[in-house]
Amino acid sequence: MSVAGSSDVNDELAKTQWDVVVTGLGPVGTTLCSLLGKYGLRILGVDREKSIYTLPRAGHVDHTVLRTFEEIGCLDELLAEMIPNRGMELLNGNHDVLARIPTIRRTPSNLPPSMHLHQPVLERLLRENAERIEGVTLRNSMRLVSFEPTGGLQRVALEHEGRTFSVTTRFLVGCDGASSVTRNVAGLGFRDYGFAESWVVIDLILKEIPESLRRDTTFVADPKRPYAMIEMPGMRYRFEFMVLPGESVASVVKESTVLRLISKWLHPHQVQKVERAIVYTFRGAQAEHWRRGSVAIAGDAAHLTPPFLGQGLCSGVRDAANLAWKIAFVLSGRLPESILDTYGIERGPHVDNVITTSIEIARNLCMLDETAAQERDRQMLQSGLPEEKRIRFKLGELRTGPLIMPSGGMYAARPVSASKKTDSSLDRKFVILARSETALSSKASINWWRALGSEIQILDALDEAAAELDAWLQRLRGNVAVIRPDKYVLGCEKELDDITRYVQSNLN
């Protein structure tokens, strides 16, 4: 692009009044742009890199992420490029099973529970999808420099090809990674969980998948050198090995070292390409604050999770789903700005559960002391617990708060019989699901929810989906449920008035 052309583009961006500027266009930032764009907002997404990063990084998503991808309109294309995760096992050095996290057969969303992906393909398809959404503008080679409030807006300074210019926006979200400029400039802090271990991550493209390679996700807690084995899409395979004390980064990423590390399972002639060998320091951290005024953060800018549950990217996309509808409802005037306080209130504890469980797995995995490892093996193997219960992980519910009643917080069920078309018509709005007209209570409650653009559904009118949803309401012990735009249940009570009073009192 010529200098003049670049200047013209920057001037056009500067003249536009943006609703939201998103910095960082990895999977989380691009998904957030798409979610916000679906609300009809003017979105500018910028990334400092020249193009999509071409090497693999994140490798896993769960059903909650898939449901968000479905909402933004690209699930089928993405699923075609993924493979199912067959479950996770933690083994000791003798290959005894210390713990297992099986893949659940059915999810609340009725989408695949756990899938492996190749991040460059994921990013390309997410980017192509976002660029099809009206009102969304994406730009590479643009770096966030600074921002400051001005007249109720944020003035955001960006640098592009050596020239700094400013844009104005009603809201700014930083999805700009672990070293987030947004987080640092906003003074949101970053709390470390006190865990840090370096591992070399090796991504291979193979000529064949030999029987010597495990097809499930396997972590081996061998005190001689802990390692992991993960099948990836497209004839790809990932090994991860702990970097031992005294080893240098340069030594463990050399091709000769890589081939030696994988030689137990693969011969060099079976490897078409070593796509990547890089050392990562796996950490746990979370922002002290998730938002300040009209500036928020999401994804790695807000939290870092050791990869042993495959939940880092999942947590980031859940951030985007939680934040997008709240920004949209505030900017449209339908709900007060105070609901944005619930973003960190809800996401912080949810992420904390993921981080602390990942660290628990990591501490069991990363033992290098033979005696300590033997004692760990003895305790786990003689615990009397089934393998599936030796490491307890359940994707937590949202804690009770202003927009989550004690009767809510769980991820909403979608009937098997519900078509994608039917489900997509309920996106971006509250859904009120009632057993009968009686459960809807007063007209005042109905009108209040309708003013928010809510969809009201009576089970009798839902035909084949009614039985499944009726059973779901019975399990929740209520006659009416309010489902939020991010698919979490706000509350399930006997009457809608009970839910309405709860929300109104908290908003006031």
N, C-alpha and C positions, 0 to 999 in steps of 0.2 A: 504494500500500500504506500502511496506517495505521501510526503509530508503534508501537502495541501489536503489530500483526501482524508488523512488522519485527523487533521485539524477540523475539517468540515464535520466529520463524524462526532468528534468530541464536542463541538459547538452544538450540534443537534441534541446530544445527550444532556448537555448543560441547560438547554432551553426547556426541556421537558420537566414537568412537575411529577416526580415519581411517588407512588404510594409506598413502595418498599424497595430498598436496595439490599441485595444479598451479596456478601463477599465470600468467595470460595465456591467453586462449581464442581466439587466432587459429587458423589451420589446424594449426600444429604442436602447440599445447597441447591442442586438442580431439582431434586424432588420438592424442596420447599418452594422454589420458583414456580413449579407446575401447580402445586396445591393452591398457592396464592393467585396465580393466573386464572385458575378455574373459577375464582370468585369475581372475576371481572376487574381485578386490580391492575394498575400499571407497574410492572416489575422490571427492575434492572438487575441482572446478575453479572458479576464480574469475577474474573480469575486472573491471577498474576502470571500463570503459565501460558506459553504460546499455543498449546493445544492439549488435548486429553492425554494424560499420562499413559504411556503404552505398556507398562509392565504391571504384572498382577500385584495386588496388595490384599484387601479384604476378600474373603472367599465364601461367605455364608450369609444367608438370610432365612428368616422364619416366616410363618404364615401371616403374622401381623404386618410385616413389611410387604409381603405379596399383596395383601388386601389394599395397602396404600398405593402400590404400583397399579393395581386394578383401577383404583379411583382416578388416577391421573391418566389412564388410558393406554398403558403399554404392557399389561401383564402377559398377554399371549406371546408377544415377541420376546419378552425376557425369559419366560419359562422354556421356550424352544431352545435357549442357549444354556440351560442349567441342567444339572443332574441331581437326583435325590441323595440326601445324606442318609446313610443306613444306620445311624446311631453312633454313640461314642463309648469307647471302653478305655479304662485306665488299668494298665497291666504293671506288674513288677518286673524285675530283671529276669525272672524265670518264666515270665509270660502267664503267671496266675492272674486271674481277673480280680482286681482290687475293688473296682466299682464300675457300674455301667449306667449310662443315661440312654435309655431306648428311645427310638423315634415313636411318638404317639401316632396312633392309627387315624384318629379323627380330631380335627381342630374346630374351635368355635366358628371359624370363618369358612369351614369346609374347603379349604385350600391346602396344598401340600404342606406338611409340618415344617420341613427343613430342607433347604436346597443349597447346593454348592454352585459357585459362579466364577467367571473370569472377569475381574473388575474392568479392564479396558472395554470389553464388549458391553458390560452393564452401563458404563458411563456413556458410551457412544449412543446406545439406544435411549437412555434417559435424556440425553442432550437433544437428539433428533425429535423426541416426543415433546419436550419443553418448547422447542422452537416452532412447533405447530400450534401452540396455544396463543390465541390473540392477546396482545397486551404484554407478552413476555419478550424481553430483549436480553440476549446473552452476549457478552464480550470477553475475549481473552486478551492477554498481555496488558491487563489493567490492574494496577496495584493500589490497594487502600493505603493512603498516607496518614490521614487524620480525619477527625470529624468534630463538630461542635454544634450545640443547639443555637438556633437563630429564629426568632419569631414564631415559635411553635413547631419548627421543622428542624431537621438535621442537615447541616451543610457538610457534605462529604467530599473530601479532597482525594482525587484519584490521579495516578500517574500513568501515562500511556506514551510509549516511545519517547521518553525523556521530557515530555511536557506534562505539567500538572494543571488540572482544571477541576472545577467544582460542580457538583450536582446537588440538588435539594430533594429531600425525601421526607415523608411523614414517619417512616420507621426504617431502622437499619438492623439487619441480622448478620452476625458474623458466623459463617460456617468455614472459617479460615484456618482450621487445623490446630494442632497442639501448641504451636507458638503464636497463637491468634493475636493479631494486631488489635482487633476489635476488643477482645477481652482485656488486653493490657492498657489500651487508651481509656477504656471505660472504667478501669480500676476494679474489675470484678473478682480478682483474686483466683488462686488455684491451690487447693488443698491436696497434699500428697498423702497417699495411704501407706507409705513406708515399705513398698515392695518394688524392687527393681532387679531384673535378671536379664542378661544378654543372651540372645539366641541367634544362630545363623539360620535364615530362612532360604531354602533352596527350591526353586520352581523349575521343573523339567518338562520338556516336550519329548514324549517317548515314541518310539516306532511301534511298540506293542505294549500291552499291559500284561506282564507275566503273572503266573499264579503265585509267585513269591511275594507279590504286593497285596497288602490288605485292602479291601474295598470299603470298609467302614472307617470312621475317624478313630485313630488309635494313638493314645499317649502311653509311652512306656517309661515307667519310673525306675530306670536302671541307674544305680548310683555311679556306675562307671561313666555314663554319659546319658542323661535323659534325652528322649527324642519323641517326635510325633510323625505320623504318616497319614496323609489326607489325599484321597482321590479328588481330582478336579475335572472340569469339563474339557472336551476336545483333546484327548490323549495327553492331558497334563497330569502331573503328579507333584505333590508338595511334601518335602521333608523339612522338619525343623529339628535342630540339634542345639542343646545348651552349650554355650561357650564356657570352657573350663577355666579355672584360675590359671593364670600364666599364659594363656593363649592370646594372641593379638588379633585384632580385626583383620588385618592384612593377611594373616596366615590362614584363617578359617574360610576365607572367601576365594582362595586360589583354586583353580580348576583341579589341580592334583589332589588337594585336600577334599574338595567336594566329591570327586570320584572315589576317594578312599572311604569317605563317610557312608556313601550309598552302596558300596561294593558288596555288602552282605545280601542285597536284594537285586541289584542290577549290574550287568556287565556294560562296559562303555559302548559296545556295539548296539545295545538296546536303547541308548539315549540319542535322540536326534539333536537335541540342543539343551544346554543349560541356560534357561531363559533369564534366570536371575539368581544371584547368591549375595545376600546382604545381611548385615547384622543389625538387629533391632534390640533395643532395651525395652522390655515389656514392663509397663508401669501401671499403677492405679492412681488416678487423680480425679478431682471434681472441682468445678468452680465454686467459690464461696457464695457468689451471687450469680443468677442466671440472667438477670435483666436490671437495667437502670434506666428509668424513664422510657424513652422510645428507642432504646438500644438493647438488643438481646443477643445471645449466642446459642449455638446448637452443634451437635456432633462432637468431634474431637476438640473443638474450642471449649466445650463445656465439660467434657469428661474423657478419661483414658481408661481402657479396660484391658487387662491381660487377655490374650486371645483364646484362652483355653475353654471358653464356652461358645465362641463364635458369635458373640453378642455386641461387639463394638459398633459395627455398621447398623445392626438392628436397633440398638438404642438411639443412634443418630436419626434414623428415619422416624422412630417414634417421637423424638423431639419435634421434628418437622410437622408431624401430624397433629401433635398437641398444640403447637404454637400457631399454625397457619389459620385455623378457624377462629382462634381468639383475636388475632390481629384483624382478620377480615370483619368480624362482628363489631369490633371497636371502631375501625375506620369507617364502617357504614353507619355508625351511630346506633346500632341495635342493642349494644350492651356497653356498660361503662368501662373506662380504662382500668378500673380496679381488677377486672377479671384477669388481666395480664399478670397480676401477682401470683395467680394460681399456677403459672407455668413452672417456675422453680419449685414451688411447694409440692407439686405433683411429680415432676420428673426427677427431682433430687433423690428422694427415698427409693424410687423405682430403680434408678441407676445404681444407687448404693448397694442394693440387693445383688445386682449383677456383678458389680466390681468385687464385693467381698466374697461371693461364692467363687468367682474366677481366681481370686487370690488363694482361697482355701485349696482349690485344685492345684494351683501352682506350687504352693508350699509342700504339698504331698509329692508332687512330681519332681521338684528340683532338689531333693535331698541327695547330697554327694557323700555323706558320712555313712559307711556301710552298716555300722551298729544302729544308727538312728533309722536307716531304711528298713533293716530287719525288724525293728520294733514296730515301725509303721505297718509293715506287712502283717505282722502277728495280730496287731489290734484290729486291722480291717478284716482279715480273713477269719478271725475268731470272734467277730463282733456278734454273731448270731443273726445279723440282718441280711436280707436278700441283697444281691449285688446292686439292684436298682435303688436301694435305699441307703447305701453307704455314703453317698454324697447327695445331699438334699438340695435340689434346685427346682423351683417352680417359678415361672415368670409371674412376678407378684402382681397383685391388684393395686390400683391406685388407692392411696390412703384417703380416709375421710377428710374432707375440707370443704371450702365454699361451694365447689361445683361437683362434689362427690358425697352423697349421703352414706350413712352407715350401711344402708341396704344396697349400695352400688359399688362401683370400683372395678367390677369384673369386665372382661372383654365380651362384647355382645355376640350372641349366637346368630348365625345366619342359616336358615333351613336348607337342607339338601335340595329341596324342591324350588328354592328361590332362584330365578334366572338372573344372569348378570345384568340384563336390561332392567329388571325390576329393582335389583339392589342398587344399581348406579343412579336410579331416579331418587334415591334417598340420600345420596352423597351431599355434603356441604350444608346439612340442615339437621336440626334436632328431629328425632322420630319418637312419637308417642305411640306406644303399643298397648292397647287396652283389650281386656277380655270382652267388655261390653260397654255400651253407651253409659251405663250407670257408673262405671269406674271413672269416667271423665269428670264427674262431679259438676261444679258450677260453670256457668257460661263465662264468668270472669276469668277462671283458670284457662279455659279453652281459648278465649280471645287473647289472653296474655301470651300464650305460646304461639298462637297464629301470627301475632304481631312480629314475632322473631322469624317468621317464615317456616315454622315447624310443619312436619307432615304427621297427620293423625291417622292411625290405622286401627280398625276394629277387627278382631280375629275372625268374626263371622264372614267378613268380606274377603278373606284371604284364601279361600278355597283350600287347596292341597297343603299350603304352608301352615294352616291354622293349627293342626294337631301338634306339629313339632313346636311351634311357638307357645301353645298352651301348656305343653309339658315343661317348657323352659320357664315360663312364669310360675308354674307350680313349684319348681325347684327353688325359685327365688322367693316363694311364699308371698306373692303379690298379685294384684289384679291389673296393675298398670305400671309400665316401665317407661322411663325417658332415656333414650339413647343419644349420646352426644355426637357431633359431627365426626369425632375421631374414633367412633365405634365403641367407646367405653360407656358403661351404664351409669348414668347420673344417680338414679335411684329407682327402686321398685317397691311400691306401696299399695295399700288397699284402694286409695283414691288419688286422683291427680292433684287435688287440693293440697294434700300433704307434701307433695314434691314442690308444688308452686310456692307454698309458704316458705319452705326451706331455702329455695333459691332466692326469692325476693328478700328475705331477711338478711341473707349474706350479701346480696348486692347493695343493700341499703346501709 
